[in-house]
Amino acid sequence: MNKKEVYSFLIEKAEFYENPHFIESDPIQIPHEFTKNEDIEIAGFLTATIAWGNRKSIINSSKKIIQILEYSPLDFILNSTYKDLKSFQKFVHRTFNGNDLMYFLKKLREIYTEKKTLENYIYLPNMSVSEMQSSFHNKFFKSPHEKRIEKHIANPMRGSAAKRINMFFRWMVRSDKNGVDFGIWKKFKASQLSCPLDTHSGNVARKLGLLKRKQNDAKAVTELDGVLKRIIPEDPVKLDFALFGLGVHEKFK
């Protein structure tokens, strides 16, 4: 395929995969259980935080978190007691354990008490999304914590592809018109977003000639973003549906 054909192919595949059926096997189904924006934010953030490994395992672990939060994330975070928090101790998803979850929920209590929403806490005018994500990482880990916990939120300024946090931003920012993403963050524009680059999307992007860099890191994200923004300038991350769908569902190699 020539460049024009590749671009048309990606747009076609993105349109095919961005529909409510996508939700059925994806971790985004967890925040879709809620209607209140704050609950969607919290459920989405915690789900995205543990979104590495097998998708079925991610979904099962995320459901356990929601169960711990008594199916009312904001209310639980603002009103839980120390006794309530003890139920976290047995939680584990890969390297994310109960103590990590407790730290995250305590920080979320601070955020929702002071800023009311995660969007208000993260958004900073006149900054790129990656700069805001880096600032978010630094602020989130200002309280006393184990150093190892910091790996649970990527810092793109340190070279990370930041797949999970970029995925979370996609969920919150992109329009809900196709029934997948939520579009509840109004301070951001879809044109600002970066592709949540992972093994599947990276391999497909390289196969199609969209990405030359071999590592899935911050430089690769910048390179891929530049191409995707030429295809759909106003909504480049829509093409994540094509790259992911081709890799996971069609085994495109």
C-alpha positions in Angstrom: 0.0 0.0 0.0 1.2 3.5 -0.7 0.9 6.3 2.0 -2.5 7.4 0.8 -3.9 3.9 0.9 -2.4 3.2 4.4 -4.1 6.4 5.7 -7.5 5.4 4.2 -7.1 1.9 5.5 -6.5 3.2 9.0 -9.5 5.5 9.0 -11.7 2.7 7.7 -10.5 0.3 10.5 -10.9 3.0 13.2 -14.5 3.6 12.1 -15.0 -0.2 12.2 -13.7 -0.7 15.7 -14.9 2.4 17.5 -18.4 1.2 18.5 -20.0 -0.1 21.7 -19.0 -3.7 20.8 -15.4 -2.6 21.5 -16.4 -2.2 25.2 -17.4 -5.8 25.7 -13.8 -7.1 25.9 -12.0 -4.0 27.0 -11.2 -2.5 30.4 -13.1 0.6 29.5 -16.2 -1.4 30.4 -15.4 -0.7 34.1 -16.0 3.1 34.0 -19.0 2.5 31.7 -20.7 1.0 34.7 -21.2 4.6 36.1 -23.0 7.7 35.1 -21.7 10.4 37.5 -18.6 12.1 36.1 -16.6 11.7 39.3 -17.3 8.0 39.5 -16.3 7.6 35.8 -13.0 9.4 36.5 -12.1 7.4 39.5 -13.1 4.0 38.0 -11.3 4.9 34.8 -8.2 6.1 36.6 -7.8 3.0 38.8 -8.6 0.7 35.9 -6.1 2.3 33.6 -3.5 2.3 36.4 -3.5 -1.5 36.6 -4.0 -2.0 32.8 -1.0 -4.2 32.0 -1.0 -7.9 31.3 -3.9 -10.0 30.1 -7.1 -8.0 29.5 -9.3 -10.5 31.2 -7.2 -10.3 34.3 -7.2 -6.5 34.2 -11.0 -6.5 34.0 -11.4 -9.0 36.8 -9.0 -7.1 39.1 -10.7 -3.8 38.3 -14.1 -5.3 39.2 -12.6 -6.3 42.6 -11.5 -2.7 43.2 -15.0 -1.5 42.3 -16.4 -4.1 44.7 -14.1 -2.8 47.5 -15.3 0.7 46.7 -18.9 -0.6 47.3 -19.9 0.3 43.7 -19.8 4.0 44.6 -16.3 5.3 44.1 -16.6 9.0 45.0 -18.8 8.4 48.0 -16.5 5.7 49.3 -13.3 7.7 48.8 -14.7 10.8 50.6 -16.4 8.9 53.4 -14.5 5.7 54.1 -12.9 5.0 57.5 -9.7 3.3 58.4 -11.7 0.2 59.1 -13.0 0.3 55.5 -9.5 0.7 54.1 -8.4 -2.5 55.8 -10.3 -4.5 53.2 -7.6 -3.4 50.6 -4.8 -5.4 52.2 -5.5 -8.6 50.3 -5.8 -6.9 46.9 -3.1 -7.7 44.4 -2.8 -7.3 40.6 0.7 -8.1 39.4 2.9 -5.6 41.2 0.1 -3.4 42.3 -0.9 -4.4 45.9 -3.2 -3.4 48.7 -0.8 -0.9 50.2 -0.5 0.8 46.7 -4.3 0.9 46.4 -4.6 2.5 49.8 -2.1 5.2 48.9 -4.0 5.9 45.7 -7.3 6.2 47.4 -5.9 8.5 50.1 -4.5 10.8 47.4 -7.8 10.7 45.5 -9.5 11.8 48.7 -7.2 14.8 48.9 -7.8 15.6 45.2 -11.6 15.4 45.3 -11.7 17.3 48.6 -9.6 20.2 47.2 -10.1 20.2 43.5 -13.4 18.3 43.1 -12.3 16.5 39.9 -9.2 14.8 38.5 -9.4 17.1 35.5 -9.1 20.2 37.7 -6.1 18.6 39.5 -4.3 17.6 36.3 -5.0 20.4 33.8 -2.5 23.2 33.6 -2.9 26.0 30.9 -0.1 26.5 28.4 1.3 23.1 28.8 1.5 20.0 26.6 -0.3 16.9 27.7 3.0 15.1 28.4 4.1 18.1 30.6 0.8 17.9 32.5 1.2 14.2 32.9 4.7 14.7 34.3 3.4 17.4 36.7 0.6 15.1 37.8 3.1 12.3 38.5 5.2 14.6 40.6 2.3 16.0 42.6 0.6 12.6 43.1 3.7 11.2 44.8 4.5 14.2 47.1 3.1 12.4 50.1 5.3 9.9 51.9 5.3 6.6 50.0 7.4 3.6 48.9 9.6 4.6 45.9 8.4 1.5 44.0 4.8 2.8 43.9 5.9 5.6 41.5 6.1 3.2 38.6 2.3 2.9 38.6 1.9 6.3 37.0 4.2 6.9 34.1 6.2 10.1 33.7 6.7 10.7 29.9 9.4 13.3 30.7 11.5 10.4 31.9 11.2 8.6 28.6 8.2 6.4 29.2 5.6 5.7 26.4 3.1 6.3 29.2 0.6 3.9 27.6 -1.8 3.6 30.5 -2.1 7.3 31.4 -2.5 8.2 27.7 -5.2 5.6 27.4 -6.9 7.1 30.5 -6.7 10.6 28.8 -8.2 9.1 25.7 -11.1 7.7 27.7 -11.8 11.0 29.4 -11.2 13.5 26.6 -12.4 12.1 23.3 -16.1 12.5 22.3 -18.7 10.0 23.4 -20.6 10.2 20.1 -19.5 6.6 19.1 -20.3 5.2 22.5 -16.8 4.2 23.6 -14.9 7.1 25.1 -16.6 9.5 27.5 -15.8 13.1 26.5 -16.2 14.4 30.1 -13.0 16.5 30.3 -13.8 19.7 28.6 -10.5 21.6 29.3 -8.6 19.4 26.9 -8.8 19.0 23.2 -8.7 15.6 21.4 -6.0 17.1 19.1 -3.7 17.3 22.1 -3.8 13.6 22.9 -1.0 11.0 22.4 -1.5 7.5 21.2 -1.5 4.9 24.1 1.4 3.0 22.4 1.8 -0.7 23.4 3.2 -3.8 21.8 0.2 -4.4 19.6 -0.2 -0.9 18.3 3.6 -0.4 17.9 4.0 -3.6 15.9 1.1 -2.6 13.5 2.4 0.9 13.2 5.8 -0.4 12.2 4.4 -2.9 9.7 2.4 -0.1 8.0 5.5 2.2 7.9 4.1 4.7 10.4 6.8 4.2 13.0 10.5 3.5 12.6 11.8 3.6 16.1 12.1 0.1 17.5 11.5 0.8 21.2 8.1 1.7 22.6 9.1 4.8 24.5 8.4 8.5 24.6 10.4 9.2 21.4 8.3 6.5 19.6 5.1 8.1 20.8 6.3 11.5 19.5 7.1 10.0 16.2 3.8 8.1 15.9 1.8 11.1 17.1 3.3 13.2 14.3 2.0 10.8 11.7 -1.4 10.3 13.2 -1.9 14.0 13.4 -1.3 14.3 9.7 -4.1 11.8 9.1 -6.7 13.2 11.5 -5.4 16.5 12.9 -8.4 17.2 15.1 -8.6 13.6 16.6 -5.4 11.6 16.0 -6.0 9.1 18.8 -9.1 7.8 17.0 -6.6 5.8 15.0 -5.6 3.9 18.2 -8.7 1.9 17.6 -7.4 0.8 14.2 -3.9 0.0 15.4 -5.1 -1.9 18.5 -7.9 -3.7 16.6 -5.6 -4.8 13.8 -3.1 -6.1 16.3 -5.4 -7.8 18.8 -8.3 -8.9 16.7 -6.8 -9.4 13.3 -3.3 -10.5 14.3 -2.0 -8.1 11.6 1.7 -8.6 11.2 
